[in-house]
Amino acid sequence: MAEGTVLSTMLGATVAISASLPATYDASGYQATGITYTSIGKVDGLGEHGGSAQVSSFTPLSDGVTEKFKGAFDYGELALTLGRLPSDSGQDLIDTAFASRNRYSVKLTYPTRTGESTAEIHYLDVLVTRRAWGGGAVGDVDKLSVTFSICRAPVVVAAT
């Protein structure tokens, strides 16, 4: 079966973080043996991520037709919801990253689909810009909300 031809759930997806940055912002840089990723435990929800471009426009008086141009790119943010687990080393690293002004590397590993032998991986260069305790009621799980602000284009390693 060819890669990517079967839908799959997110069951089995993992998120990991590293204080190390790659020497080059490509797949081989992120996969270098000098980078150690720490798994983030109890990830409940993984938000969307990707890029968007600003749109600049100009409308000349002569014809009144608005012209549009692609402007600056913004790779946005990735929001995570976590079950708060103070003993989790990945969550501890998020706390450290939030207190820091440094960028971190994040590795998103998607579940391997039927017919694939390796999973799709997304590498992100991020700042941890939000870490908030969740509220709740009697039966709710104690949660954290975390935001990774993405600093450059994600590096996607396709599944095989």
N, C-alpha and C positions, 0 to 999 in steps of 0.2 A: 504494500500500500504506500502511496506517495505521502510525503510529509504534509501536514496541514490540511488534510482532506476530511478529517473527522472532528466534530465539535467535542469539547471536553469541558468538565467543570474545573474550578480552581482548586479542588481538593488536592492537597499535596504541594501546593505552591509554598515557597519559602522566601524569606527576606533576611539578608545578612548585611552587616555594616563593618567598615574598617576605617581606622584612623589614617591608614596609609593611602597615599594617592599614587596613581600609576605614573611611570616614567613617560609613557605616551598614552594619549586618550583614544585607544583603539582596543580591539579584542585582546591582542597579545600583551598590551600594557596592563590591562585589568586582570589578565589571567597569570601574570608573573608570579613566580613562586614566593617572592618577597612580600606579597600582600596576603595577610591573613584576615579572613572574614569571620565575624562572630554572628551566629544565628540569633535572630530576634525571636524570642518565644512568645507564644500565645497571641499571634496576629489573628485578629477577628475579621478585619476588613482591609482590603487593599484598594485604594482609590485609583482613579484613572491617571495616566500621565501621558505626556506627549507635548507637542509644540503648537504654538499659534503665532500668527504674524499680525502686526498692526497694519491697518489699511489707511493709507494717506489718500486724500481725494482732492480734486481740483475741478471746479466748474467754470469754464470760460463763458463770458457774456455773449460771445458770438453765436453759440448754438445751444447753450444751456444743458449740454450733456455732461454729466459727471464722469470724469476720468478717475480711475483708481489705480493705485500703485502699492505693491507689497513693501512694507516698511520693516522695522526691526522685528527680530524673532525673540520669543520668550518661551522657554521650555517648561514653564509652569511649576507646578507643585505636585507632590505625591502625598496624599493623606493616608495615614494608617490609624486603625483602631486596634488597641491592644488590651488584652486582659492583664491588669496590673499584677506583676509578679516581681517583688523587690529582689528576689534571689537570682533573677535571670541576668546573665552577663551581657546579653545583647541590649536589654533595657537599661542596664547600668551604663553602657557605652552611649546610648542615646542621651542619658542625663549629662554625661561628660561633654558630648557634642553640642548639646543645647547651651551649656555654660560657656562654650568656646566660640571664637570667631573663625575657627578653621573649617575648611571643607573636608568632607568625608566621602568615601566610596561606598556605594550601595550595590548589592547584587540581588536581583530578583530572579528566582528560578521558577519557571512554570512547570506544571505537571507534564510528564512525558505522555504523549497521546498514542493511541493504537497505531502501530506501524512505524513509530519513531524509536530510535535507539538512544538518542540523547535529547535532553530538554532544551527548550528555547531559554536564553538567558538575556536579561537586560542589565547593563551596568550604568550606574548614574553617578555623577559628580554633584554632591549636594551640600547645602547648609541645613542644619537642623534649626528651623525657625519657630517651631511651636512644640510645646510639650505641656499638655493640660490634663489635669485630673478630671475624670468624668464624674458627674453627679449621679444620682439614682435613688431608687426607692428600696424597700426592704428586700425584695427578691432579685434585685439587679446585681450583675457582676461588676466589681470594681474595675473601671477601665481607664486607659490613658488615650488621649488623642495626640498624634504626632504629625508634624508636617515637615517634609523634606522639600526645600526649595531647590529646584534643579538648575544647575549653573551652566551646563552645556548640553549639546545634543546627546540623547541616550545612545549607547553603543549596544546594538542588538546582535546577538550571536544566534543564528537560526538553528532550529532543531534539525537533526539528521535522522 
